[in-house]
């Protein structure tokens, strides 16, 4: 019934049935969740996708790769954060299955880079962020290249675990080599810096977002102005 309603565009009713099933002690399975996310994504109903993703997170359910890609496209088209999508599906988000805008295709033909990248993904998956930070610092010192997708994942992982040093290292790395991180990485880093009251660093991140053309959104703009006079002064000077 849920699949039929979602397929006919009755997303609200489909989600209501999903909630009623949970209240009755019946948990929607992986197949049902994938079908719902796929149909909602095709229709651009990201709010409905978010509701299903929250359920999936609570019940350790993941998406199939094609469905993940459709949901990712829906979030990017709407300009909304895909952070929850990545959090629910780390097996996909961290393996670089998404279409990447790489500055150097040659790096992915380099066996040594692929080895280093593989090690970093293992550290990410195991949340061994201290070892990951040391490896990234070593690569930075040696002038080695890291792709923007992996750097974004590193920023997000460090922000989730309240590790400003690791997120800052990845951010500095992106500046050093001129890579553009994903919007969700910048936003997560700003949130972490605001909580740490590192307002000068917030200004630096804001400046970089403006420089590369990433929008803030009304809510974030008001939050930045409310929390930091330094950011307000910077925005006034633009």
N, C-alpha and C positions, 0 to 999 in steps of 0.2 A: 504493500500500500504506500509506504514512504516513497519508494522508487517511482511509482506511478504518479503520485502527486507532484514530486519534484520534476519529473519529466513533462508534466502538463503545466508547469510554471507556478504551481501552488506551493511555494517554498515555505510560507508561514505554516500552512496546514501540515506539511511534511515534518517540520521541526516540532510541531505540537504533538504529533504521533510519537516522535522519537522521545520526547519528554514523558509522555504517558507510559511508554514501554518501560522506561527506567523506573518510574514510580511503581509500576506493577512488578518490579524485580526482573524484568527481561532486558538484557543488555544488547543493544544493536552490535552486530559482529563487524569484522574487518570489511567484508564484502559490502555490507550495507553502507558503512561509512565512506568507502571509496566511491560508491555510486552516487551518494548524496553530494560529496565534495565535487565530483566531476560535473554533475548536472548544474550545481550552483555556480561553479566556476565558469562554465560555458555561458551562463546567463549574466555573469558579472555580479552575482549576489555575494559579495565578499563578507558581508555581515553574517549571512547564513553559514558561509564556510568557516568563519571564526567560531561560531557556536559548535559546529561539529568538531573542529580542531580541539576545542577545550575539552570536549568529551573524550576525544582520542587520547589527549595528554593524560587525563585522569585514569585511563584504562590501558595505557601502554599499547595503543594501536597505531600502526604507521600506514602511510599511503604507498600505493604502487607508483613506480617511477613515472609512467605517462600521466597519471592523475596529479602527481606532485607538480609536474611541469605545467599542466593546465592551470592549477591553482596559483602557481608562481606568476604566470602570465597575467592572470586576473588581478592579482594584487599590484603588480607593476603597472598595469594599464589604468588602475584606479588611483594610483599614487599612494596607496596605503602600505603600511609596514608589513613585510612578510616574516617578521621575527618569530611569531608563534608557529608559522608553517615550518620554519627551519628547526625550531626547538622540538617540535613533535617528530620531525623526520631527520635527525642528525645523520643517519646512514646515507641519506641522499645529499643533504646540504653540504656535508664535509668531504664528499668524494668528488666534488666538482662535476656533477652530472649536468649542471645547468650550462647553458650556452655562455661562454666566457668571452669577454672582449679583451683579448690578450695583446699586450704591447710587443710581445716577441714570441712567435710560434716556434722559434728555434729552441727555446728553453724546454719545450715539451718533447723535443727530440734528443735532449741531452740526458744520458743515463744517470749521470751524477745528480742532476737536478731532480729527476724523477725519484731517485733514491732518497734525497733529502726531503722532498715533498711527502713521500710516503711515510717517512719517520715522523714528520710534523703532524700528519693526519692521525697517526697512531697516538701521539701525545695528546692531540685534541680529543680523540674519541675516549681516551682514558682520563681526560681532564688532568693530565700531568703538566700543569701550566708552568711550573718552575723550570722543568727540563725544556719545555717548548720555548720559553723566554731566552734561555741560554743558547739554544740552537739558533734562534732568530737573530740574536745579538752577534753570534759568530758569523752568520751569513751576511749580516749588514757590514761587519768589519772587513769581510773579505770581498765586499762589493758584489755578492751573488744576488741573482734576481729571484723574487718571489711574486707570484701572480696576485692580482687584486682580489680574486675570489677567496683565496686562502688567507690573505691578510684581513679581509673583512670577517671571516670566521674566527680568526684569532682575537680580533677586537671584541666581538660579541661574546666569546667564551670568557675572556678576562673580565668583561663588564658584568656578566652573569655571576661571576665568582668574586666580585668586588676587589679586583686586582688592578689598580690604576697603572702600576709600573709596566705590566705586560701589554695593556691596551695602548699606553703611551709609546712604547717601543714600536709596536706595529704601526701606529699613526705616524710617528717620526720616520719610519721606514718608507711609508707611502709618499711622504714629502720628499725624502731623499731621492727616490727613484722616479718621482712624478706619476704615481699611480692614483687613480680615482677609486676610493672605497665605495661600498654600497651605502645608500642613505641610512639604512637601519643601523649600520656600524657607527656612523657619525652621531646619530641620535642617541644610541645607547651610551656612547662615550661621553656625550654632553650630560646625560642624566647622571652618570657616575661622577663626573667632575663637579656637578652642582651639589650632589650629596656630600662630596668631600670639601665643598666650599673653595674649590680651586678655580676661582672666577677668571683669573688671568689666562689660564689654559683654555677655559671655555671660549674666551674671545678668540684665541688662536684657531680653535676648531671652527668657530663661526666664520672667521675670515677665510678659511680654506673652503668651506662649503659655498660661500659667495663666489669665491674665485673660480670654482669649477662648475658653478651654475646649478647647485642643488637647492631646491626651495625649502622653506621652513614650515610653512603652514601657520595659520592664525594662532592656534593654541601654543605652539612652541615659541612663536615670536613674543607673545604676551608673557610666557613663562620666563624667557630670557631677560626681558625688560624688568620683570618683577624681581628676579633673583639677583641681578648683577647690574650695578651702575656702570661698571667698566664696559659691559656689552652695550648698554644704552648709549654711552658716549661714542662707542665705535660706530654704532648704527647711524647716529646723528651725523657723523662725519662723512658717511657714504654719499 
